């Protein structure tokens, strides 16, 4: 007879999860919430997939810049690249 064991899992608070996200992901999430859109609504209105938006807001490290530019443009923002000195 197998002995039942309890799984111990770490539950992270929303604040802890947000602290690990890149600033651009936080910007998009905050702007979406400010506009009152769900991820599905924003994806539909911006012409992007729900999957892309969800992964982007979770901080996916590899994303297509053309899609990021589309999303930011819809939100009234731009992506700027600066050189380091």
C-alpha positions as CSV (number, residue, x, y, z in Angstrom):
1,X,0.0,0.0,0.0
2,X,1.4,3.4,-1.0
3,X,1.7,6.0,1.6
4,X,0.1,9.4,0.7
5,X,2.3,12.3,0.8
6,X,1.4,15.9,0.8
7,X,2.8,18.1,-2.0
8,X,4.4,21.2,-0.7
9,X,4.1,24.1,-3.1
10,X,5.1,27.7,-2.9
11,X,2.4,30.1,-3.6
12,X,3.6,33.5,-4.6
13,X,1.6,36.6,-4.1
14,X,0.7,38.8,-7.1
15,X,3.1,41.5,-5.8
16,X,6.0,39.0,-5.8
17,X,5.1,37.8,-9.3
18,X,5.0,41.4,-10.6
19,X,8.3,42.2,-9.1
20,X,10.0,39.6,-11.3
21,X,8.5,40.9,-14.5
22,X,10.3,43.2,-17.0
23,X,9.1,46.8,-16.9
24,X,7.6,46.6,-20.4
25,X,5.4,43.7,-19.4
26,X,4.2,45.6,-16.3
27,X,3.5,48.6,-18.4
28,X,1.3,46.6,-20.8
29,X,-0.5,44.9,-18.0
30,X,-1.1,48.1,-16.1
31,X,-2.2,50.0,-19.2
32,X,-4.6,47.1,-20.1
33,X,-6.1,47.2,-16.6
34,X,-6.3,51.0,-16.7
35,X,-8.3,50.7,-20.0
36,X,-10.5,48.1,-18.4
37,X,-9.7,45.4,-21.0
38,X,-9.3,41.7,-20.3
39,X,-6.4,40.0,-22.1
40,X,-8.9,38.6,-24.6
41,X,-10.4,42.0,-25.3
42,X,-7.0,43.7,-25.8
43,X,-5.8,40.9,-28.1
44,X,-8.9,41.2,-30.2
45,X,-8.8,45.0,-30.4
46,X,-5.1,45.1,-31.2
47,X,-5.2,42.3,-33.7
48,X,-2.8,40.1,-31.8
49,X,-3.3,36.6,-30.4
50,X,-4.4,36.0,-26.8
51,X,-1.5,33.6,-26.5
52,X,1.1,36.3,-27.4
53,X,-0.5,38.8,-25.0
54,X,-0.6,36.3,-22.1
55,X,3.0,35.2,-22.7
56,X,4.2,38.8,-23.0
57,X,2.5,39.9,-19.8
58,X,4.1,36.9,-18.0
59,X,7.5,38.2,-19.1
60,X,8.4,35.8,-21.9
61,X,12.0,36.5,-22.8
62,X,11.7,35.9,-26.6
63,X,9.1,37.9,-28.4
64,X,8.7,39.3,-31.9
65,X,9.5,43.0,-31.9
66,X,7.0,43.7,-34.7
67,X,4.2,42.4,-32.4
68,X,5.5,44.3,-29.4
69,X,5.5,47.5,-31.6
70,X,1.9,46.7,-32.7
71,X,0.8,46.3,-29.1
72,X,2.6,49.4,-27.8
73,X,1.2,51.5,-30.7
74,X,-2.3,50.4,-29.9
75,X,-1.7,51.4,-26.3
76,X,-0.4,54.8,-27.4
77,X,3.2,54.1,-26.6
78,X,6.5,53.6,-28.5
79,X,9.6,51.5,-28.0
80,X,12.8,53.5,-27.9
81,X,16.3,52.1,-28.3
82,X,19.2,54.0,-26.7
83,X,22.9,53.4,-27.0
84,X,25.0,53.0,-23.9
85,X,27.9,55.4,-23.3
